[in-house]
Amino acid sequence: MCIVQHEAVATVHMAWRSKIWHHLLEDYNYHLTSSRSYSSKVDWDKLRPMILERIKSRAKNYPVRGMVPVAYEVIRARARLIEGLSMLLKAIPVKACKFCPEVFIGERGHMIQTCHGYKRRAKNQLHEWINGSLNDILVPVDAFHLKHMFQDVIKHEQRFDFDRIPAVVELCCQAGAHINDENLDSIIWTPDTSKHEVFNAVPLSQDEMRFVAKETLGAWERLRSGVQKLLLVYPAKVCKYCSEVHVGPSGHRARLCGVFKHEGWRGIHFWKRAKVDDFVPPKIVWRRRPQDPPVLLDKGRDFYGHAPAVVELCLQAGAIVPTKYFCMMKMQGLAPPPQVKTLETFDLVTEHGPGFGSPD
């Protein structure tokens, strides 16, 4: 009786095993026959015109009507921002390093050793401070001015056939803003501070400076918010290894990137999707809080706060900073431990001037 039961169980197992293998073979044959085959049978000569026509038809949907007011708002915010910064720079001193992009808002620069020297040949050196300008606060970012977004890719030998304009202005142009509109100021092209000498002929009072700082900070927020909205609709690219920006679905082919050693200083760009910081760099700077020493020292770098240069400049002019910057600024953070050489360093900086601490 036991032998008969064992034989029955073995028969059932064999039946199930054969059934499972049968289903596996059927699935394998189905995927093998139904899978796509990218062989040479595809006629690319007939398919290529269809692809090009599909790409050209996308241009019919641009510019998006709903984004045209946003583009004009960005243009006006940028013009107001440049105007306000030009007025504030007449009253608040700004220092820039002679050998690196470091910027400090104040009468004297800090002594934090973060300078890499000319062409980044040094490391952890003191900065040599000079008077800063508008371009040190609002970093200029240029891009090729295209006739339309979906035109042919710019080749290397065509790089001089296209004008270079601010990337934000180019983004607004592709979004439907007419830069030659009579209602827009000519300041949208280049941040020329000489255009604002009329506004700065008379020194501003404290209340006037506070009002200008408030308007400038509001223009900064509207500019970044508007660029963020435009980038959700319009494609833009930025090089992964340099600051080159291109507005369009694909980047250009101008060999201007010099990061790759095997390509020298005329390498090709490696494009990726652009963000707001690529169009409007925030330019993060060190800031001195009330609990910090008169001159920021290198030993206290872990305690000091940071802020975008525009925000710090407006804050010192009397504007109220949004709470989203408080974490970066370390408003209620701890002060660095007291240094014995703090007063001595302050006296040396006062005696030798703002350039004290420059590399030998």
FITOR-422471 format. One record per residue (C-alpha): residue number from 1; residue in three letters; y, z, x. Coordinates in steps of 0.001 Angstrom, whole numbers. Layout:
<rs>
pos NUM	code ALA	py Y	pz Z	px X
...
</rs>
This chain:
<rs>
pos 1	code MET	py 0	pz 0	px 0
pos 2	code CYS	py 2392	pz 846	px 2838
pos 3	code ILE	py 1626	pz -2462	px 4544
pos 4	code VAL	py 2539	pz -4369	px 1379
pos 5	code GLN	py 5852	pz -2468	px 1069
pos 6	code HIS	py 6770	pz -3170	px 4710
pos 7	code GLU	py 6034	pz -6853	px 4259
pos 8	code ALA	py 8224	pz -6947	px 1112
pos 9	code VAL	py 11141	pz -5272	px 2909
pos 10	code ALA	py 10797	pz -7665	px 5856
pos 11	code THR	py 10819	pz -10634	px 3487
pos 12	code VAL	py 14002	pz -9401	px 1794
pos 13	code HIS	py 15718	pz -8907	px 5195
pos 14	code MET	py 14783	pz -12388	px 6316
pos 15	code ALA	py 16099	pz -13868	px 3060
pos 16	code TRP	py 19443	pz -12085	px 3414
pos 17	code ARG	py 19720	pz -13052	px 7058
pos 18	code SER	py 19099	pz -16735	px 6310
pos 19	code LYS	py 21616	pz -16625	px 3472
pos 20	code ILE	py 24327	pz -15105	px 5694
pos 21	code TRP	py 23777	pz -17705	px 8414
pos 22	code HIS	py 23911	pz -20435	px 5782
pos 23	code HIS	py 27353	pz -19270	px 4598
pos 24	code LEU	py 28644	pz -18947	px 8175
pos 25	code LEU	py 27588	pz -22489	px 8977
pos 26	code GLU	py 29245	pz -23775	px 5809
pos 27	code ASP	py 32539	pz -22041	px 6701
pos 28	code TYR	py 32413	pz -23386	px 10244
pos 29	code ASN	py 31790	pz -26949	px 9080
pos 30	code TYR	py 34594	pz -26672	px 6530
pos 31	code HIS	py 37185	pz -25523	px 9076
pos 32	code LEU	py 35939	pz -28097	px 11560
pos 33	code THR	py 36371	pz -30973	px 9138
pos 34	code SER	py 39572	pz -29751	px 7447
pos 35	code SER	py 41499	pz -28828	px 10611
pos 36	code ARG	py 44440	pz -30993	px 11625
pos 37	code SER	py 43941	pz -33464	px 14399
pos 38	code TYR	py 46996	pz -34211	px 16566
pos 39	code SER	py 45577	pz -37292	px 18181
pos 40	code SER	py 47179	pz -40520	px 19280
pos 41	code LYS	py 46585	pz -41969	px 15811
pos 42	code VAL	py 49985	pz -40597	px 14699
pos 43	code ASP	py 52543	pz -43406	px 14700
pos 44	code TRP	py 55560	pz -41725	px 16268
pos 45	code ASP	py 57602	pz -44936	px 16093
pos 46	code LYS	py 57604	pz -44663	px 12305
pos 47	code LEU	py 57917	pz -40875	px 12237
pos 48	code ARG	py 60893	pz -40598	px 14637
pos 49	code PRO	py 63448	pz -42361	px 12359
pos 50	code MET	py 62421	pz -40088	px 9500
pos 51	code ILE	py 62987	pz -36990	px 11634
pos 52	code LEU	py 66404	pz -38223	px 12786
pos 53	code GLU	py 67401	pz -39021	px 9228
pos 54	code ARG	py 66353	pz -35538	px 8144
pos 55	code ILE	py 68526	pz -34012	px 10859
pos 56	code LYS	py 71549	pz -36116	px 9894
pos 57	code SER	py 71170	pz -35230	px 6228
pos 58	code ARG	py 71631	pz -31537	px 7040
pos 59	code ALA	py 75265	pz -32214	px 7918
pos 60	code LYS	py 75969	pz -33035	px 4260
pos 61	code ASN	py 75575	pz -29355	px 3384
pos 62	code TYR	py 78264	pz -28266	px 5887
pos 63	code PRO	py 80804	pz -26830	px 5773
pos 64	code VAL	py 79809	pz -24311	px 3131
pos 65	code ARG	py 82664	pz -23964	px 663
pos 66	code GLY	py 82189	pz -20240	px 203
pos 67	code MET	py 82674	pz -19615	px 3945
pos 68	code VAL	py 85951	pz -21519	px 4314
pos 69	code PRO	py 88110	pz -18492	px 3318
pos 70	code VAL	py 86161	pz -16384	px 5819
pos 71	code ALA	py 86943	pz -18874	px 8571
pos 72	code TYR	py 90664	pz -18753	px 7810
pos 73	code GLU	py 90558	pz -14959	px 7720
pos 74	code VAL	py 88960	pz -14907	px 11174
pos 75	code ILE	py 91676	pz -17221	px 12521
pos 76	code ARG	py 94443	pz -14993	px 11145
pos 77	code ALA	py 92748	pz -11812	px 12368
pos 78	code ARG	py 92429	pz -13239	px 15874
pos 79	code ALA	py 96097	pz -14256	px 15913
pos 80	code ARG	py 97157	pz -10797	px 14698
pos 81	code LEU	py 94922	pz -9141	px 17274
pos 82	code ILE	py 96422	pz -11092	px 20178
pos 83	code GLU	py 99928	pz -10379	px 18942
pos 84	code GLY	py 99289	pz -6656	px 18555
pos 85	code LEU	py 97585	pz -6283	px 21938
pos 86	code SER	py 100456	pz -8086	px 23638
pos 87	code MET	py 102889	pz -5588	px 22137
pos 88	code LEU	py 100780	pz -2536	px 23017
pos 89	code LEU	py 100295	pz -3643	px 26613
pos 90	code LYS	py 104052	pz -3333	px 27123
pos 91	code ALA	py 103906	pz 382	px 26379
pos 92	code ILE	py 100434	pz 1512	px 27506
pos 93	code PRO	py 99307	pz 856	px 31110
pos 94	code VAL	py 95996	pz -876	px 31731
pos 95	code LYS	py 94233	pz -1014	px 35091
pos 96	code ALA	py 91695	pz -3624	px 36168
pos 97	code CYS	py 89493	pz -3681	px 39240
pos 98	code LYS	py 90365	pz -6300	px 41845
pos 99	code PHE	py 86746	pz -7104	px 42653
pos 100	code CYS	py 84811	pz -6614	px 39390
pos 101	code PRO	py 85395	pz -6776	px 35589
pos 102	code GLU	py 85877	pz -2983	px 35257
pos 103	code VAL	py 88885	pz -1934	px 33137
pos 104	code PHE	py 90470	pz 1452	px 32520
pos 105	code ILE	py 93107	pz 2350	px 29924
pos 106	code GLY	py 95567	pz 4716	px 31568
pos 107	code GLU	py 98118	pz 5152	px 34323
pos 108	code ARG	py 95494	pz 5729	px 37006
pos 109	code GLY	py 92028	pz 4348	px 37420
pos 110	code HIS	py 88918	pz 6481	px 37622
pos 111	code MET	py 86892	pz 7279	px 40735
pos 112	code ILE	py 83461	pz 6451	px 39313
pos 113	code GLN	py 81549	pz 4421	px 41874
pos 114	code THR	py 80383	pz 1470	px 39776
pos 115	code CYS	py 81982	pz -1433	px 41670
pos 116	code HIS	py 79702	pz -4117	px 43103
pos 117	code GLY	py 82415	pz -5736	px 45163
pos 118	code TYR	py 83267	pz -9395	px 45511
pos 119	code LYS	py 80332	pz -11623	px 44480
pos 120	code ARG	py 78259	pz -8443	px 43924
pos 121	code ARG	py 77501	pz -8031	px 47605
pos 122	code ALA	py 78239	pz -4290	px 47582
pos 123	code LYS	py 76818	pz -1507	px 45445
pos 124	code ASN	py 78157	pz 1765	px 44046
pos 125	code GLN	py 81620	pz 1369	px 45560
pos 126	code LEU	py 84989	pz 2731	px 44455
pos 127	code HIS	py 87219	pz 405	px 42485
pos 128	code GLU	py 90500	pz -1001	px 43735
pos 129	code TRP	py 92845	pz -912	px 40768
pos 130	code ILE	py 95567	pz -3424	px 39904
pos 131	code ASN	py 97623	pz -3961	px 36762
pos 132	code GLY	py 95570	pz -5419	px 33925
pos 133	code SER	py 96465	pz -8169	px 31464
pos 134	code LEU	py 95516	pz -9352	px 28002
pos 135	code ASN	py 92457	pz -11247	px 29272
pos 136	code ASP	py 91084	pz -7992	px 30704
pos 137	code ILE	py 91130	pz -6416	px 27233
pos 138	code LEU	py 90223	pz -9448	px 25120
pos 139	code VAL	py 87749	pz -11416	px 27240
pos 140	code PRO	py 88215	pz -15190	px 26750
pos 141	code VAL	py 85075	pz -17083	px 25709
pos 142	code ASP	py 85371	pz -20880	px 25549
pos 143	code ALA	py 83087	pz -23528	px 24057
pos 144	code PHE	py 82983	pz -27306	px 23687
pos 145	code HIS	py 85011	pz -28650	px 20765
pos 146	code LEU	py 82688	pz -30921	px 18775
pos 147	code LYS	py 83568	pz -33573	px 16222
pos 148	code HIS	py 80895	pz -32198	px 13906
pos 149	code MET	py 78084	pz -29706	px 14293
pos 150	code PHE	py 75134	pz -32114	px 14110
pos 151	code GLN	py 76378	pz -34684	px 16593
pos 152	code ASP	py 74323	pz -35832	px 19580
pos 153	code VAL	py 73650	pz -33303	px 22318
pos 154	code ILE	py 76299	pz -33314	px 25045
pos 155	code LYS	py 74863	pz -34613	px 28310
pos 156	code HIS	py 75892	pz -33464	px 31752
pos 157	code GLU	py 77918	pz -36592	px 32508
pos 158	code GLN	py 79764	pz -36174	px 29167
pos 159	code ARG	py 81039	pz -32662	px 29825
pos 160	code PHE	py 84597	pz -33863	px 30576
pos 161	code ASP	py 84771	pz -35958	px 27403
pos 162	code PHE	py 85079	pz -32858	px 25188
pos 163	code ASP	py 87852	pz -30257	px 25083
pos 164	code ARG	py 87198	pz -26591	px 25710
pos 165	code ILE	py 88660	pz -24206	px 23126
pos 166	code PRO	py 88007	pz -20535	px 22267
pos 167	code ALA	py 84496	pz -20121	px 20882
pos 168	code VAL	py 85754	pz -18210	px 17828
pos 169	code VAL	py 88158	pz -21040	px 16999
pos 170	code GLU	py 85370	pz -23603	px 17392
pos 171	code LEU	py 83151	pz -21593	px 15047
pos 172	code CYS	py 85934	pz -21514	px 12457
pos 173	code CYS	py 86511	pz -25253	px 12860
pos 174	code GLN	py 82873	pz -25963	px 12121
pos 175	code ALA	py 83144	pz -23592	px 9151
pos 176	code GLY	py 85884	pz -25712	px 7567
pos 177	code ALA	py 89139	pz -24230	px 8925
pos 178	code HIS	py 91785	pz -26784	px 9946
pos 179	code ILE	py 93381	pz -25466	px 13102
pos 180	code ASN	py 96401	pz -27757	px 12703
pos 181	code ASP	py 97340	pz -26142	px 9416
pos 182	code GLU	py 101055	pz -25339	px 9188
pos 183	code ASN	py 100243	pz -21874	px 7864
pos 184	code LEU	py 98455	pz -20937	px 11079
pos 185	code ASP	py 100250	pz -19905	px 14233
pos 186	code SER	py 99727	pz -21880	px 17439
pos 187	code ILE	py 98501	pz -18670	px 19018
pos 188	code ILE	py 94958	pz -19527	px 17921
pos 189	code TRP	py 94551	pz -21756	px 20947
pos 190	code THR	py 95363	pz -19609	px 23964
pos 191	code PRO	py 96373	pz -15926	px 24207
pos 192	code ASP	py 99710	pz -16624	px 25903
pos 193	code THR	py 101626	pz -13370	px 26200
pos 194	code SER	py 104900	pz -15197	px 26838
pos 195	code LYS	py 105013	pz -16129	px 23152
pos 196	code HIS	py 105469	pz -12466	px 22277
pos 197	code GLU	py 108398	pz -11634	px 24527
pos 198	code VAL	py 110658	pz -11744	px 21468
pos 199	code PHE	py 108680	pz -8963	px 19796
pos 200	code ASN	py 108795	pz -6793	px 22924
pos 201	code ALA	py 112473	pz -7203	px 23717
pos 202	code VAL	py 113218	pz -3806	px 22150
pos 203	code PRO	py 110991	pz -805	px 23013
pos 204	code LEU	py 108900	pz 382	px 20116
pos 205	code SER	py 109358	pz 3822	px 18654
pos 206	code GLN	py 106406	pz 6132	px 18236
pos 207	code ASP	py 106058	pz 5333	px 14540
pos 208	code GLU	py 106313	pz 1602	px 15189
pos 209	code MET	py 103703	pz 1808	px 17922
pos 210	code ARG	py 101384	pz 3736	px 15626
pos 211	code PHE	py 101801	pz 1065	px 12952
pos 212	code VAL	py 101116	pz -1757	px 15433
pos 213	code ALA	py 98027	pz 56	px 16724
pos 214	code LYS	py 96714	pz 524	px 13181
pos 215	code GLU	py 97224	pz -3173	px 12348
pos 216	code THR	py 95689	pz -4264	px 15653
pos 217	code LEU	py 92601	pz -2123	px 15167
pos 218	code GLY	py 92226	pz -3477	px 11627
pos 219	code ALA	py 92488	pz -7036	px 12950
pos 220	code TRP	py 89774	pz -6231	px 15522
pos 221	code GLU	py 87420	pz -5016	px 12794
pos 222	code ARG	py 88156	pz -7999	px 10530
pos 223	code LEU	py 87599	pz -10412	px 13402
pos 224	code ARG	py 84179	pz -9040	px 14304
pos 225	code SER	py 83137	pz -8712	px 10662
pos 226	code GLY	py 84178	pz -12296	px 9917
pos 227	code VAL	py 82360	pz -13689	px 12949
pos 228	code GLN	py 79246	pz -11806	px 11849
pos 229	code LYS	py 79413	pz -13469	px 8412
pos 230	code LEU	py 79910	pz -16926	px 9912
pos 231	code LEU	py 76962	pz -16515	px 12280
pos 232	code LEU	py 74702	pz -15819	px 9304
pos 233	code VAL	py 75439	pz -19336	px 8008
pos 234	code TYR	py 76281	pz -21464	px 11058
pos 235	code PRO	py 73986	pz -21778	px 14087
pos 236	code ALA	py 75299	pz -20842	px 17526
pos 237	code LYS	py 73671	pz -20522	px 20929
pos 238	code VAL	py 74329	pz -18489	px 24066
pos 239	code CYS	py 72797	pz -18802	px 27502
pos 240	code LYS	py 70347	pz -16041	px 28344
pos 241	code TYR	py 71548	pz -15801	px 31936
pos 242	code CYS	py 75319	pz -16417	px 31662
pos 243	code SER	py 78124	pz -16153	px 29108
pos 244	code GLU	py 78163	pz -19832	px 28047
pos 245	code VAL	py 78419	pz -20205	px 24257
pos 246	code HIS	py 77795	pz -23314	px 22172
pos 247	code VAL	py 78359	pz -23738	px 18434
pos 248	code GLY	py 75620	pz -25868	px 16946
pos 249	code PRO	py 71880	pz -25992	px 16273
pos 250	code SER	py 71082	pz -26761	px 19921
pos 251	code GLY	py 72883	pz -26139	px 23178
pos 252	code HIS	py 74432	pz -28760	px 25430
pos 253	code ARG	py 72891	pz -30158	px 28620
pos 254	code ALA	py 75776	pz -29571	px 31000
pos 255	code ARG	py 74300	pz -28092	px 34183
pos 256	code LEU	py 76729	pz -25239	px 34682
pos 257	code CYS	py 74455	pz -22184	px 34949
pos 258	code GLY	py 74086	pz -20847	px 38470
pos 259	code VAL	py 71559	pz -18064	px 37992
pos 260	code PHE	py 68386	pz -19853	px 39014
pos 261	code LYS	py 68196	pz -19906	px 42800
pos 262	code HIS	py 66069	pz -23031	px 42971
pos 263	code GLU	py 68678	pz -24921	px 40941
pos 264	code GLY	py 71720	pz -23817	px 42909
pos 265	code TRP	py 75008	pz -23336	px 41127
pos 266	code ARG	py 74503	pz -26311	px 38769
pos 267	code GLY	py 71477	pz -25212	px 36778
pos 268	code ILE	py 70580	pz -25835	px 33156
pos 269	code HIS	py 71122	pz -23190	px 30497
pos 270	code PHE	py 68401	pz -21222	px 28745
pos 271	code TRP	py 69633	pz -21019	px 25153
pos 272	code LYS	py 69026	pz -18289	px 22610
pos 273	code ARG	py 70634	pz -17253	px 19340
pos 274	code ALA	py 74198	pz -15982	px 19745
pos 275	code LYS	py 75519	pz -12693	px 18365
pos 276	code VAL	py 78942	pz -11239	px 17635
pos 277	code ASP	py 79252	pz -9688	px 21102
pos 278	code ASP	py 78815	pz -13141	px 22648
pos 279	code PHE	py 81852	pz -14483	px 20751
pos 280	code VAL	py 83950	pz -11292	px 20830
pos 281	code PRO	py 82855	pz -9180	px 23836
pos 282	code PRO	py 83675	pz -5503	px 23188
pos 283	code LYS	py 84483	pz -4796	px 26894
pos 284	code ILE	py 83188	pz -1214	px 27097
pos 285	code VAL	py 85358	pz 1098	px 29239
pos 286	code TRP	py 85206	pz 4693	px 30413
pos 287	code ARG	py 87568	pz 7014	px 28560
pos 288	code ARG	py 89158	pz 10327	px 29439
pos 289	code ARG	py 88889	pz 13086	px 26835
pos 290	code PRO	py 91066	pz 16237	px 26702
pos 291	code GLN	py 88250	pz 18308	px 28217
pos 292	code ASP	py 87824	pz 15923	px 31180
pos 293	code PRO	py 89597	pz 16267	px 34554
pos 294	code PRO	py 92849	pz 14328	px 35187
pos 295	code VAL	py 90896	pz 11746	px 37195
pos 296	code LEU	py 87321	pz 10884	px 36214
pos 297	code LEU	py 84986	pz 11643	px 39115
pos 298	code ASP	py 81663	pz 10049	px 39926
pos 299	code LYS	py 79713	pz 13314	px 39572
pos 300	code GLY	py 80644	pz 13607	px 35912
pos 301	code ARG	py 79641	pz 10135	px 34777
pos 302	code ASP	py 76838	pz 11556	px 32627
pos 303	code PHE	py 79370	pz 13516	px 30560
pos 304	code TYR	py 82166	pz 10989	px 30032
pos 305	code GLY	py 82416	pz 8847	px 26921
pos 306	code HIS	py 82839	pz 5109	px 26412
pos 307	code ALA	py 84718	pz 2920	px 23971
pos 308	code PRO	py 85597	pz -759	px 23488
pos 309	code ALA	py 88805	pz -1511	px 25370
pos 310	code VAL	py 90622	pz -2581	px 22188
pos 311	code VAL	py 89617	pz 617	px 20389
pos 312	code GLU	py 90658	pz 2840	px 23302
pos 313	code LEU	py 94011	pz 1086	px 23617
pos 314	code CYS	py 94727	pz 1473	px 19909
pos 315	code LEU	py 93605	pz 5109	px 20011
pos 316	code GLN	py 96060	pz 5954	px 22777
pos 317	code ALA	py 98781	pz 4199	px 20758
pos 318	code GLY	py 98158	pz 6497	px 17779
pos 319	code ALA	py 95616	pz 4688	px 15609
pos 320	code ILE	py 92776	pz 6524	px 13841
pos 321	code VAL	py 89411	pz 5348	px 15156
pos 322	code PRO	py 86529	pz 4714	px 12713
pos 323	code THR	py 83773	pz 7288	px 12833
pos 324	code LYS	py 81177	pz 4709	px 13938
pos 325	code TYR	py 82625	pz 4910	px 17471
pos 326	code PHE	py 82439	pz 8716	px 17742
pos 327	code CYS	py 78902	pz 8772	px 19128
pos 328	code MET	py 79821	pz 6363	px 21917
pos 329	code MET	py 83071	pz 8147	px 22672
pos 330	code LYS	py 81434	pz 11617	px 22837
pos 331	code MET	py 84419	pz 13160	px 21088
pos 332	code GLN	py 82852	pz 16635	px 20953
pos 333	code GLY	py 80719	pz 16223	px 24059
pos 334	code LEU	py 80455	pz 18681	px 26892
pos 335	code ALA	py 82883	pz 18548	px 29767
pos 336	code PRO	py 81524	pz 17983	px 33290
pos 337	code PRO	py 81089	pz 21044	px 35502
pos 338	code PRO	py 84279	pz 22023	px 37348
pos 339	code GLN	py 84704	pz 20287	px 40687
pos 340	code VAL	py 86394	pz 21920	px 43651
pos 341	code LYS	py 87993	pz 18632	px 44680
pos 342	code THR	py 89392	pz 17735	px 41283
pos 343	code LEU	py 92977	pz 18823	px 42002
pos 344	code GLU	py 92804	pz 17498	px 45556
pos 345	code THR	py 91668	pz 14113	px 44289
pos 346	code PHE	py 94425	pz 14089	px 41691
pos 347	code ASP	py 97032	pz 14804	px 44382
pos 348	code LEU	py 95655	pz 12026	px 46593
pos 349	code VAL	py 95749	pz 9511	px 43760
pos 350	code THR	py 99327	pz 10532	px 42958
pos 351	code GLU	py 100339	pz 10244	px 46597
pos 352	code HIS	py 98628	pz 6948	px 47469
pos 353	code GLY	py 99094	pz 5224	px 44125
pos 354	code PRO	py 96641	pz 3682	px 41623
pos 355	code GLY	py 94869	pz 1697	px 44346
pos 356	code PHE	py 93485	pz 4835	px 45965
pos 357	code GLY	py 89747	pz 4724	px 46469
pos 358	code SER	py 89496	pz 1015	px 47250
pos 359	code PRO	py 86604	pz -109	px 49468
pos 360	code ASP	py 87306	pz -478	px 53158
</rs>
